[in-house]
Amino acid sequence: MINIGDFISRLQKIIDYYGESASSFAEKIGVQRSSISHILSGRNKPSLDFILKILSAYPEVDLYWLFNGKGEFPSKSEFKPTKRETDLFSINEELKTEATSKKEKKEVERIVIFYSDGSFKNYQN
C-alpha cells in the first residue's frame, strides 16, 4: 500500500523538476486537469493507468521511486531538461520558423482576373 501523502510529494517533485504547471503536466500525460488537482489535494488516489501515463511521458521517473520513494529520481540520469526542451509547442514553432526561412522568396509574375462574361484581364509584373 502506498502512502498517499508521500506519493503526492513525489508527484509534486516531478512536476517541479520539469518546470510544469499542474495543467501542462496533465496535458502532457493525457489526463484531465481535475485529475491532477484531485490527486494533489489528496481527494483521490492515483490509478494504475495514471501512474503508467506518468512513466510513459517521463521515462526518467523510476516506478519503484514513484511508489515508495526508494531508488532515485531521475533514475540514473544526469540530464535535467529545461522548460524549453520539454515544451513540444516551442519545438514545433522552431521547426516551422526554420522551414519558412529556408524557402525561396517568391514573387508574383502575373495576376489573371476572370469575369462572368468569359472575358479576362491579365496583369504581369
C-alpha positions in Angstrom: 0.0 0.0 0.0 1.4 3.4 -0.9 1.4 6.3 1.4 -0.7 8.9 -0.4 1.0 11.9 1.3 4.4 10.7 0.2 3.1 9.9 -3.2 1.7 13.5 -3.6 5.1 15.0 -2.6 6.9 12.8 -5.1 4.4 13.7 -7.8 4.9 17.4 -7.0 8.7 16.9 -7.2 8.2 15.5 -10.7 6.1 18.5 -11.8 8.6 20.9 -10.3 11.6 19.1 -11.7 10.3 19.5 -15.3 9.1 23.1 -14.6 5.5 22.2 -15.5 2.3 23.6 -14.1 -0.4 21.1 -13.0 -2.4 21.8 -16.1 0.5 21.4 -18.5 1.6 18.2 -16.7 -1.9 16.9 -17.0 -1.9 17.7 -20.7 1.4 16.0 -21.2 0.4 12.7 -19.6 -3.0 12.8 -21.2 -5.3 13.2 -18.2 -7.8 15.9 -17.2 -6.6 18.8 -15.2 -9.1 17.9 -12.5 -7.4 14.5 -12.1 -4.1 16.2 -11.1 -5.9 18.6 -8.8 -7.8 15.8 -7.0 -4.7 13.7 -6.5 -2.5 16.7 -5.4 -5.2 17.7 -2.9 -5.5 14.1 -1.5 -9.1 13.8 -2.6 -8.4 10.9 -5.0 -5.8 8.2 -5.1 -3.8 7.6 -8.4 -5.0 4.8 -10.6 -2.6 2.4 -12.2 -3.4 3.9 -15.6 -2.5 7.4 -14.2 0.9 6.0 -13.0 1.6 4.3 -16.3 0.9 7.5 -18.1 3.4 9.3 -16.0 6.0 6.6 -16.7 5.3 6.7 -20.4 5.6 10.5 -20.6 8.6 10.8 -18.3 10.9 7.8 -18.7 13.4 9.2 -16.2 10.8 8.5 -13.4 11.5 5.2 -11.7 8.4 3.2 -10.9 9.8 2.0 -7.6 10.7 5.5 -6.5 7.3 6.8 -7.5 5.5 4.1 -5.5 7.6 4.1 -2.3 10.3 6.7 -2.5 13.2 4.2 -2.7 15.5 4.5 -5.6 16.4 7.7 -7.3 14.9 10.4 -9.3 15.7 11.0 -12.1 16.7 7.4 -12.5 20.4 7.2 -13.2 20.4 10.3 -15.4 22.4 13.4 -15.1 20.2 15.1 -17.7 17.9 17.8 -16.4 15.8 19.2 -19.2 14.9 22.8 -19.3 11.3 24.0 -19.8 12.0 24.8 -23.4 13.3 21.3 -24.1 10.1 19.7 -22.7 7.8 22.1 -24.5 6.8 20.4 -27.7 4.9 23.5 -28.9 8.1 25.6 -28.8 10.0 22.9 -30.7 7.2 22.8 -33.3 7.3 26.6 -33.7 11.1 26.5 -34.2 10.7 23.9 -36.9 8.1 26.0 -38.7 10.3 29.1 -38.5 13.3 27.2 -39.8 11.2 25.7 -42.7 9.9 29.1 -43.8 13.3 30.7 -43.6 14.7 28.1 -45.9 12.1 28.7 -48.6 12.9 30.8 -51.6 11.3 34.1 -51.8 8.6 34.0 -54.4 7.5 36.9 -56.5 4.2 37.3 -58.3 4.7 37.0 -62.0 1.1 37.7 -63.1 -2.5 38.0 -62.0 -5.4 37.0 -64.1 -8.9 38.1 -63.4 -11.8 36.2 -65.0 -15.1 38.0 -65.4 -18.5 36.3 -65.5 -19.0 37.1 -69.2 -16.0 34.9 -70.1 -13.5 37.8 -70.6 -10.4 38.2 -68.5 -7.7 40.8 -67.7 -4.1 39.8 -67.4 -1.6 41.8 -65.2 2.1 41.0 -65.5 4.9 42.1 -63.3 
